[in-house]
Amino acid sequence: MKTSFLKIVTIAMLAITLGCEKSNDDDMLNNLSAAQITELNGIATSGTWIIAYYYDTDKEETDHFTGYTFSFNTDGTLVATDGATDTNGTWSITDSDDSSDDSSDDSSDDDSDVDFNIAFSSPADFADLTDDWDIVEFTSVRIELIDVSGGNGGTDKLIFEKN
């Protein structure tokens, strides 16, 4: 009798544990507080950054950005430079509760959605970075971003590290 009871309790605890696994959305920082958004803005604008990793849907393309440093300026401009050529773009951090920048693939998400927005018009490699990225995690020396495409369901991953 005791053995059966212990088996039932063990199975119930296992079921509860498995039911509490994190979903993919839980792996992202979708619900940053205003203080965290301010902190991330300060981190991004402090110094220069390199792309430590870039995966575009089906292949790694980090090498497309070798030798470039990125400056996230407080005026919303983004400059990538290799020392000889500057590539200009824009950046921002937005909360869908405060703006309507994210009009595409996350419309089914009822939660607040904080996005790290990057926009380059050219060249093609930089234009590929243009997106409203979800924030996976950030520290003072690393910003990890992800985007799941609404069109083909592919996942892009972008990691900036402090230069």
KEPA-487700 format. One record per atom (N, C-alpha, C): x, y, z negated; residue in one letter; atom name. Coordinates in steps of 0.1 Angstrom, whole numbers, plus 5000, padded with zeros to 4 digits. Each point is the difference from the previous one (the first is absolute). Layout:
REM KEPA-487700
<node <X; Y; Z>; A; CA>,
...
***
This chain:
REM KEPA-487700
<node <5008; 4988; 5000>; M; N>,
<node <4992; 5012; 5000>; M; CA>,
<node <5009; 5013; 5000>; M; C>,
<node <5010; 5000; 4991>; K; N>,
<node <5009; 5011; 5000>; K; CA>,
<node <5007; 5002; 5013>; K; C>,
<node <5004; 4989; 5006>; T; N>,
<node <5008; 5001; 5013>; T; CA>,
<node <4991; 5006; 5011>; T; C>,
<node <4987; 4996; 5000>; S; N>,
<node <4991; 5006; 5010>; S; CA>,
<node <4998; 5015; 4998>; S; C>,
<node <4999; 5003; 4987>; F; N>,
<node <4998; 5015; 4997>; F; CA>,
<node <5012; 5008; 5004>; F; C>,
<node <5012; 4995; 4998>; L; N>,
<node <5012; 5006; 5004>; L; CA>,
<node <5002; 5001; 5015>; L; C>,
<node <4996; 4990; 5007>; K; N>,
<node <5000; 5000; 5014>; K; CA>,
<node <4990; 5011; 5006>; K; C>,
<node <4989; 5001; 4994>; I; N>,
<node <4990; 5010; 5004>; I; CA>,
<node <5005; 5014; 4998>; I; C>,
<node <5006; 5002; 4988>; V; N>,
<node <5005; 5013; 4996>; V; CA>,
<node <5012; 5004; 5010>; V; C>,
<node <5008; 4990; 5002>; T; N>,
<node <5012; 5002; 5009>; T; CA>,
<node <4995; 5004; 5014>; T; C>,
<node <4990; 4993; 5006>; I; N>,
<node <4995; 5002; 5013>; I; CA>,
<node <4993; 5014; 5000>; I; C>,
<node <4993; 5004; 4990>; A; N>,
<node <4993; 5013; 4999>; A; CA>,
<node <5011; 5011; 5000>; A; C>,
<node <5010; 4998; 4992>; M; N>,
<node <5011; 5011; 4999>; M; CA>,
<node <5007; 5001; 5014>; M; C>,
<node <5002; 4989; 5006>; L; N>,
<node <5007; 5000; 5014>; L; CA>,
<node <4991; 5007; 5010>; L; C>,
<node <4987; 4998; 4999>; A; N>,
<node <4991; 5006; 5009>; A; CA>,
<node <4999; 5015; 4998>; A; C>,
<node <5001; 5004; 4987>; I; N>,
<node <5000; 5015; 4997>; I; CA>,
<node <5012; 5006; 5005>; I; C>,
<node <5012; 4993; 4998>; T; N>,
<node <5013; 5006; 5004>; T; CA>,
<node <5000; 5001; 5015>; T; C>,
<node <4996; 4990; 5007>; L; N>,
<node <5000; 5001; 5015>; L; CA>,
<node <4990; 5011; 5005>; L; C>,
<node <4989; 5002; 4993>; G; N>,
<node <4990; 5010; 5004>; G; CA>,
<node <5005; 5014; 4998>; G; C>,
<node <5011; 5002; 4992>; C; N>,
<node <5005; 5013; 4997>; C; CA>,
<node <5012; 5004; 5008>; C; C>,
<node <5003; 4992; 5011>; E; N>,
<node <5011; 5003; 5008>; E; CA>,
<node <4998; 5014; 5007>; E; C>,
<node <5011; 5007; 5003>; K; N>,
<node <4999; 5013; 5006>; K; CA>,
<node <4996; 4998; 5015>; K; C>,
<node <4992; 5009; 5005>; S; N>,
<node <4997; 5001; 5014>; S; CA>,
<node <5010; 5009; 5007>; S; C>,
<node <5001; 5000; 5013>; N; N>,
<node <5009; 5009; 5007>; N; CA>,
<node <4998; 5014; 4996>; N; C>,
<node <4988; 5005; 4998>; D; N>,
<node <4997; 5013; 4997>; D; CA>,
<node <5006; 5004; 4986>; D; C>,
<node <5001; 4990; 4991>; D; N>,
<node <5005; 5003; 4987>; D; CA>,
<node <5015; 5002; 5001>; D; C>,
<node <5007; 4995; 5011>; D; N>,
<node <5014; 5002; 5001>; D; CA>,
<node <5003; 5014; 5005>; D; C>,
<node <4991; 5008; 5003>; M; N>,
<node <5002; 5013; 5005>; M; CA>,
<node <4995; 5010; 4989>; M; C>,
<node <5006; 5012; 4999>; L; N>,
<node <4997; 5010; 4991>; L; CA>,
<node <4989; 5009; 5005>; L; C>,
<node <4988; 4994; 5003>; N; N>,
<node <4990; 5008; 5006>; N; CA>,
<node <4994; 5011; 4991>; N; C>,
<node <5001; 4998; 4987>; N; N>,
<node <4994; 5009; 4991>; N; CA>,
<node <5010; 5008; 4991>; N; C>,
<node <5008; 5008; 5007>; L; N>,
<node <5010; 5008; 4993>; L; CA>,
<node <4993; 5011; 4993>; L; C>,
<node <5005; 5004; 4988>; S; N>,
<node <4994; 5011; 4993>; S; CA>,
<node <5006; 5013; 5007>; S; C>,
<node <4994; 5011; 4997>; A; N>,
<node <5006; 5013; 5005>; A; CA>,
<node <5014; 5002; 4996>; A; C>,
<node <5003; 4996; 4987>; A; N>,
<node <5014; 5001; 4995>; A; CA>,
<node <5010; 4991; 5008>; A; C>,
<node <4995; 4988; 5004>; Q; N>,
<node <5009; 4991; 5008>; Q; CA>,
<node <5002; 5005; 5014>; Q; C>,
<node <4989; 5006; 5005>; I; N>,
<node <5002; 5006; 5014>; I; CA>,
<node <5010; 5012; 4999>; I; C>,
<node <4999; 5008; 4990>; T; N>,
<node <5009; 5011; 4998>; T; CA>,
<node <5014; 4994; 4998>; T; C>,
<node <5002; 4990; 4993>; E; N>,
<node <5013; 4993; 4998>; E; CA>,
<node <5006; 4995; 5013>; E; C>,
<node <4991; 4993; 5008>; L; N>,
<node <5005; 4995; 5012>; L; CA>,
<node <5004; 5011; 5010>; L; C>,
<node <4992; 5011; 5000>; N; N>,
<node <5004; 5012; 5008>; N; CA>,
<node <5014; 5005; 4996>; N; C>,
<node <5002; 5001; 4987>; G; N>,
<node <5013; 5005; 4995>; G; CA>,
<node <5011; 4990; 5004>; G; C>,
<node <4998; 4987; 4999>; I; N>,
<node <5010; 4990; 5003>; I; CA>,
<node <5003; 5001; 5015>; I; C>,
<node <4990; 5001; 5009>; A; N>,
<node <5002; 5000; 5014>; A; CA>,
<node <5008; 5012; 5005>; A; C>,
<node <4998; 5011; 4993>; T; N>,
<node <5006; 5013; 5005>; T; CA>,
<node <5014; 5002; 4993>; T; C>,
<node <5004; 4991; 4992>; S; N>,
<node <5013; 5001; 4993>; S; CA>,
<node <5011; 4992; 5007>; S; C>,
<node <5007; 5007; 5009>; G; N>,
<node <5011; 4993; 5007>; G; CA>,
<node <4996; 4995; 5013>; G; C>,
<node <5009; 4991; 5006>; T; N>,
<node <4997; 4994; 5013>; T; CA>,
<node <4999; 4985; 4998>; T; C>,
<node <4993; 4994; 5010>; W; N>,
<node <4997; 4986; 4999>; W; CA>,
<node <5004; 4993; 5013>; W; C>,
<node <5002; 4987; 4999>; I; N>,
<node <5002; 4992; 5012>; I; CA>,
<node <4989; 4989; 5001>; I; C>,
<node <4998; 4995; 5011>; I; N>,
<node <4991; 4989; 5002>; I; CA>,
<node <5008; 4987; 4997>; I; C>,
<node <4997; 4994; 4989>; A; N>,
<node <5007; 4988; 4996>; A; CA>,
<node <4993; 4987; 5006>; A; C>,
<node <4987; 5002; 5004>; Y; N>,
<node <4994; 4988; 5006>; Y; CA>,
<node <4987; 5006; 5008>; Y; C>,
<node <4999; 4995; 5012>; Y; N>,
<node <4988; 5003; 5008>; Y; CA>,
<node <4996; 4988; 5008>; Y; C>,
<node <4988; 4995; 4997>; Y; N>,
<node <4994; 4988; 5007>; Y; CA>,
<node <4988; 5005; 5007>; Y; C>,
<node <5000; 4999; 5014>; D; N>,
<node <4988; 5004; 5008>; D; CA>,
<node <4993; 4989; 5005>; D; C>,
<node <4989; 4996; 4994>; T; N>,
<node <4990; 4990; 5003>; T; CA>,
<node <5006; 4986; 5002>; T; C>,
<node <5010; 4998; 5009>; D; N>,
<node <5005; 4987; 5003>; D; CA>,
<node <5015; 4999; 5000>; D; C>,
<node <5007; 5011; 4997>; K; N>,
<node <5015; 4999; 5000>; K; CA>,
<node <5006; 5011; 4992>; K; C>,
<node <5012; 4997; 4995>; E; N>,
<node <5007; 5010; 4992>; E; CA>,
<node <5006; 5010; 5010>; E; C>,
<node <4999; 5013; 4997>; E; N>,
<node <5006; 5010; 5009>; E; CA>,
<node <5008; 5011; 4992>; E; C>,
<node <5005; 4995; 4988>; T; N>,
<node <5008; 5009; 4992>; T; CA>,
<node <5012; 5007; 5008>; T; C>,
<node <5006; 4992; 5009>; D; N>,
<node <5012; 5005; 5007>; D; CA>,
<node <4996; 5012; 5009>; D; C>,
<node <4988; 5002; 5003>; H; N>,
<node <4996; 5012; 5008>; H; CA>,
<node <5003; 5013; 4993>; H; C>,
<node <5002; 5000; 4987>; F; N>,
<node <5002; 5012; 4992>; F; CA>,
<node <5013; 5000; 4993>; F; C>,
<node <5009; 4991; 5004>; T; N>,
<node <5014; 5000; 4994>; T; CA>,
<node <5007; 5013; 5003>; T; C>,
<node <5006; 5006; 4990>; G; N>,
<node <5007; 5013; 5001>; G; CA>,
<node <4991; 5012; 4998>; G; C>,
<node <4987; 4999; 4998>; Y; N>,
<node <4992; 5011; 4998>; Y; CA>,
<node <4997; 5002; 4985>; Y; C>,
<node <5000; 5013; 4996>; T; N>,
<node <4995; 5003; 4987>; T; CA>,
<node <4987; 5008; 5002>; T; C>,
<node <4991; 4999; 4990>; F; N>,
<node <4987; 5006; 5000>; F; CA>,
<node <4999; 5010; 4989>; F; C>,
<node <4995; 5012; 5003>; S; N>,
<node <4997; 5010; 4990>; S; CA>,
<node <4985; 5003; 5000>; S; C>,
<node <4994; 4997; 4988>; F; N>,
<node <4986; 5004; 4998>; F; CA>,
<node <4999; 5013; 4994>; F; C>,
<node <4997; 5011; 5007>; N; N>,
<node <5001; 5013; 4995>; N; CA>,
<node <4987; 5004; 4993>; N; C>,
<node <5001; 5010; 4991>; T; N>,
<node <4988; 5004; 4992>; T; CA>,
<node <4990; 5007; 5008>; T; C>,
<node <5004; 5005; 5012>; D; N>,
<node <4990; 5006; 5009>; D; CA>,
<node <4992; 4990; 5009>; D; C>,
<node <5002; 4987; 4998>; G; N>,
<node <4994; 4990; 5008>; G; CA>,
<node <5007; 4996; 5013>; G; C>,
<node <5011; 5006; 5002>; T; N>,
<node <5008; 4996; 5012>; T; CA>,
<node <5009; 4988; 4996>; T; C>,
<node <5002; 4992; 5010>; L; N>,
<node <5009; 4988; 4998>; L; CA>,
<node <5010; 5000; 5011>; L; C>,
<node <5013; 5000; 4996>; V; N>,
<node <5011; 5000; 5010>; V; CA>,
<node <5008; 4988; 4998>; V; C>,
<node <5002; 4993; 5012>; A; N>,
<node <5009; 4989; 5001>; A; CA>,
<node <5012; 5005; 5008>; A; C>,
<node <5012; 4997; 4994>; T; N>,
<node <5012; 5005; 5008>; T; CA>,
<node <5011; 4989; 4999>; T; C>,
<node <5007; 4999; 5012>; D; N>,
<node <5011; 4991; 5000>; D; CA>,
<node <5013; 5008; 5000>; D; C>,
<node <5000; 5013; 4997>; G; N>,
<node <5011; 5008; 5000>; G; CA>,
<node <5002; 5008; 5012>; G; C>,
<node <4994; 4995; 5011>; A; N>,
<node <5001; 5008; 5013>; A; CA>,
<node <4987; 5004; 5005>; A; C>,
<node <4989; 4992; 4997>; T; N>,
<node <4987; 5002; 5005>; T; CA>,
<node <4990; 5000; 4989>; T; C>,
<node <4991; 5011; 4999>; D; N>,
<node <4990; 5000; 4991>; D; CA>,
<node <4987; 4996; 5006>; D; C>,
<node <4992; 4991; 4994>; T; N>,
<node <4987; 4996; 5004>; T; CA>,
<node <4990; 5006; 4990>; T; C>,
<node <4990; 5008; 5004>; N; N>,
<node <4991; 5007; 4991>; N; CA>,
<node <4987; 4993; 5000>; N; C>,
<node <4994; 4999; 4988>; G; N>,
<node <4987; 4995; 4998>; G; CA>,
<node <4994; 5007; 4988>; G; C>,
<node <4989; 4994; 4995>; T; N>,
<node <4993; 5005; 4988>; T; CA>,
<node <4998; 4988; 4990>; T; C>,
<node <4997; 5004; 4988>; W; N>,
<node <4996; 4990; 4990>; W; CA>,
<node <4991; 5006; 4989>; W; C>,
<node <4993; 4991; 4993>; S; N>,
<node <4992; 5005; 4989>; S; CA>,
<node <4995; 4988; 4992>; S; C>,
<node <4996; 5002; 4988>; I; N>,
<node <4993; 4990; 4992>; I; CA>,
<node <4986; 5004; 4998>; I; C>,
<node <4991; 4992; 5004>; T; N>,
<node <4986; 5004; 4998>; T; CA>,
<node <4992; 4989; 4993>; T; C>,
<node <4989; 5005; 4993>; D; N>,
<node <4991; 4991; 4993>; D; CA>,
<node <4987; 5001; 5008>; D; C>,
<node <4994; 4989; 5004>; S; N>,
<node <4988; 5000; 5007>; S; CA>,
<node <4988; 5006; 4992>; S; C>,
<node <5002; 5001; 4987>; D; N>,
<node <4990; 5007; 4992>; D; CA>,
<node <5000; 5015; 5003>; D; C>,
<node <5012; 5005; 5004>; D; N>,
<node <5002; 5014; 5002>; D; CA>,
<node <5000; 5004; 5015>; D; C>,
<node <5002; 4990; 5009>; S; N>,
<node <5000; 5004; 5014>; S; CA>,
<node <4995; 4989; 5009>; S; C>,
<node <4999; 5002; 5013>; S; N>,
<node <4994; 4990; 5009>; S; CA>,
<node <5010; 4996; 5010>; S; C>,
<node <5013; 4999; 4996>; D; N>,
<node <5010; 4996; 5010>; D; CA>,
<node <4999; 4986; 5005>; D; C>,
<node <4995; 4991; 4992>; D; N>,
<node <5000; 4986; 5003>; D; CA>,
<node <4987; 4996; 5006>; D; C>,
<node <4998; 5002; 5012>; S; N>,
<node <4987; 4998; 5006>; S; CA>,
<node <4999; 4987; 5008>; S; C>,
<node <5010; 4991; 4999>; S; N>,
<node <5000; 4988; 5008>; S; CA>,
<node <4998; 4988; 4993>; S; C>,
<node <5010; 4992; 4997>; D; N>,
<node <4999; 4986; 4997>; D; CA>,
<node <4997; 4997; 4985>; D; C>,
<node <4999; 5010; 4991>; D; N>,
<node <4997; 4997; 4986>; D; CA>,
<node <4986; 5004; 4996>; D; C>,
<node <4991; 5001; 5010>; S; N>,
<node <4987; 5006; 4997>; S; CA>,
<node <4992; 4991; 4990>; S; C>,
<node <5003; 4987; 4999>; S; N>,
<node <4993; 4991; 4991>; S; CA>,
<node <5005; 5001; 4986>; S; C>,
<node <5011; 5007; 4998>; D; N>,
<node <5006; 5001; 4986>; D; CA>,
<node <4993; 5011; 4993>; D; C>,
<node <4993; 4997; 4989>; D; N>,
<node <4992; 5010; 4993>; D; CA>,
<node <5009; 5007; 4990>; D; C>,
<node <5012; 4995; 4997>; D; N>,
<node <5008; 5006; 4990>; D; CA>,
<node <5008; 5012; 5006>; D; C>,
<node <5005; 5008; 4991>; S; N>,
<node <5009; 5011; 5004>; S; CA>,
<node <5011; 4994; 5007>; S; C>,
<node <5005; 5007; 5011>; D; N>,
<node <5011; 4995; 5008>; D; CA>,
<node <5010; 5011; 5002>; D; C>,
<node <5011; 4998; 4993>; V; N>,
<node <5011; 5010; 5001>; V; CA>,
<node <5009; 4996; 5012>; V; C>,
<node <5002; 5009; 5009>; D; N>,
<node <5008; 4997; 5012>; D; CA>,
<node <5013; 5008; 5000>; D; C>,
<node <5011; 4994; 5005>; F; N>,
<node <5012; 5007; 5003>; F; CA>,
<node <5000; 5002; 5015>; F; C>,
<node <4997; 5012; 5005>; N; N>,
<node <4998; 5002; 5014>; N; CA>,
<node <5013; 5005; 5007>; N; C>,
<node <5003; 4994; 5011>; I; N>,
<node <5012; 5003; 5008>; I; CA>,
<node <4995; 5003; 5014>; I; C>,
<node <5005; 5010; 5007>; A; N>,
<node <4997; 5003; 5014>; A; CA>,
<node <5012; 5005; 5007>; A; C>,
<node <5003; 4993; 5011>; F; N>,
<node <5010; 5004; 5010>; F; CA>,
<node <4993; 4998; 5013>; F; C>,
<node <5003; 5010; 5009>; S; N>,
<node <4994; 4999; 5014>; S; CA>,
<node <5009; 4993; 5009>; S; C>,
<node <5013; 5000; 4998>; S; N>,
<node <5010; 4994; 5008>; S; CA>,
<node <5013; 5000; 4993>; S; C>,
<node <5010; 4992; 5004>; P; N>,
<node <5000; 4990; 5010>; P; CA>,
<node <4992; 4988; 4996>; P; C>,
<node <4999; 4990; 5008>; A; N>,
<node <4991; 4988; 4998>; A; CA>,
<node <5003; 4993; 4987>; A; C>,
<node <5012; 4998; 4997>; D; N>,
<node <5003; 4993; 4987>; D; CA>,
<node <4995; 5008; 4988>; D; C>,
<node <5001; 5013; 5000>; F; N>,
<node <4995; 5008; 4989>; F; CA>,
<node <4985; 5001; 5001>; F; C>,
<node <4994; 5001; 5012>; A; N>,
<node <4986; 5000; 5001>; A; CA>,
<node <4994; 4987; 4994>; A; C>,
<node <5007; 4989; 5000>; D; N>,
<node <4995; 4988; 4994>; D; CA>,
<node <4999; 5001; 4985>; D; C>,
<node <5007; 5009; 4993>; L; N>,
<node <4998; 5003; 4986>; L; CA>,
<node <4988; 5008; 4996>; L; C>,
<node <4993; 5005; 5011>; T; N>,
<node <4989; 5009; 4997>; T; CA>,
<node <4988; 4991; 4995>; T; C>,
<node <4996; 5003; 4988>; D; N>,
<node <4989; 4992; 4994>; D; CA>,
<node <4996; 5006; 4987>; D; C>,
<node <4989; 4995; 4994>; D; N>,
<node <4996; 5003; 4987>; D; CA>,
<node <5003; 4988; 4991>; D; C>,
<node <5012; 5000; 4995>; W; N>,
<node <5006; 4988; 4993>; W; CA>,
<node <4994; 4999; 4986>; W; C>,
<node <4997; 4987; 4996>; D; N>,
<node <4997; 4998; 4986>; D; CA>,
<node <5012; 4998; 4992>; D; C>,
<node <5000; 5005; 4988>; I; N>,
<node <5011; 5000; 4991>; I; CA>,
<node <5000; 4987; 4992>; I; C>,
<node <5011; 4992; 5001>; V; N>,
<node <5001; 4988; 4993>; V; CA>,
<node <5006; 5003; 4986>; V; C>,
<node <5011; 5007; 5001>; E; N>,
<node <5007; 5004; 4987>; E; CA>,
<node <5010; 5011; 5003>; E; C>,
<node <5004; 5007; 4990>; F; N>,
<node <5010; 5010; 5001>; F; CA>,
<node <5008; 5002; 4987>; F; C>,
<node <5012; 5003; 5002>; T; N>,
<node <5009; 5004; 4989>; T; CA>,
<node <5008; 5012; 5004>; T; C>,
<node <5009; 5005; 4992>; S; N>,
<node <5007; 5012; 5004>; S; CA>,
<node <5010; 4997; 5011>; S; C>,
<node <5002; 4988; 5004>; V; N>,
<node <5010; 4997; 5011>; V; CA>,
<node <4994; 4991; 5011>; V; C>,
<node <4987; 4997; 4999>; R; N>,
<node <4994; 4991; 5010>; R; CA>,
<node <4985; 5003; 5001>; R; C>,
<node <4995; 5000; 5013>; I; N>,
<node <4986; 5002; 5003>; I; CA>,
<node <4996; 4989; 5010>; I; C>,
<node <4991; 4991; 4995>; E; N>,
<node <4996; 4988; 5008>; E; CA>,
<node <4986; 5003; 5005>; E; C>,
<node <4998; 4999; 5013>; L; N>,
<node <4988; 5002; 5007>; L; CA>,
<node <4995; 4988; 5008>; L; C>,
<node <4987; 4999; 5002>; I; N>,
<node <4995; 4989; 5009>; I; CA>,
<node <4988; 5006; 5007>; I; C>,
<node <4997; 4994; 5012>; D; N>,
<node <4988; 5003; 5008>; D; CA>,
<node <4995; 4987; 5006>; D; C>,
<node <4987; 4998; 4998>; V; N>,
<node <4994; 4989; 5007>; V; CA>,
<node <4992; 5005; 5011>; V; C>,
<node <5003; 4997; 5013>; S; N>,
<node <4994; 5005; 5011>; S; CA>,
<node <4985; 4996; 5001>; S; C>,
<node <4991; 5009; 5003>; G; N>,
<node <4986; 4997; 5002>; G; CA>,
<node <4998; 4994; 5013>; G; C>,
<node <5009; 5002; 5010>; G; N>,
<node <4998; 4994; 5013>; G; CA>,
<node <5003; 4985; 5001>; G; C>,
<node <5012; 4997; 4997>; N; N>,
<node <5005; 4986; 5002>; N; CA>,
<node <5002; 4993; 4987>; N; C>,
<node <4999; 5007; 4988>; G; N>,
<node <5001; 4994; 4987>; G; CA>,
<node <5015; 4998; 4997>; G; C>,
<node <5009; 5005; 5008>; G; N>,
<node <5015; 4998; 4997>; G; CA>,
<node <5003; 5009; 4988>; G; C>,
<node <5011; 4996; 4993>; T; N>,
<node <5005; 5008; 4989>; T; CA>,
<node <5013; 5006; 5003>; T; C>,
<node <5001; 5013; 4997>; D; N>,
<node <5012; 5008; 5002>; D; CA>,
<node <5005; 5003; 4985>; D; C>,
<node <5014; 5000; 4999>; K; N>,
<node <5005; 5003; 4987>; K; CA>,
<node <5012; 5010; 5002>; K; C>,
<node <5000; 5010; 4991>; L; N>,
<node <5011; 5010; 5001>; L; CA>,
<node <5005; 5003; 4987>; L; C>,
<node <5013; 4999; 4998>; I; N>,
<node <5007; 5003; 4987>; I; CA>,
<node <5010; 5011; 5002>; I; C>,
<node <4998; 5011; 4993>; F; N>,
<node <5010; 5010; 4999>; F; CA>,
<node <5008; 4998; 4988>; F; C>,
<node <5014; 5002; 5001>; E; N>,
<node <5008; 5001; 4988>; E; CA>,
<node <5008; 5013; 5000>; E; C>,
<node <5002; 5004; 4988>; K; N>,
<node <5008; 5013; 4998>; K; CA>,
<node <5014; 4999; 5006>; K; C>,
<node <5004; 5010; 5007>; N; N>,
<node <5013; 4999; 5007>; N; CA>,
<node <5011; 5003; 4990>; N; C>,
***
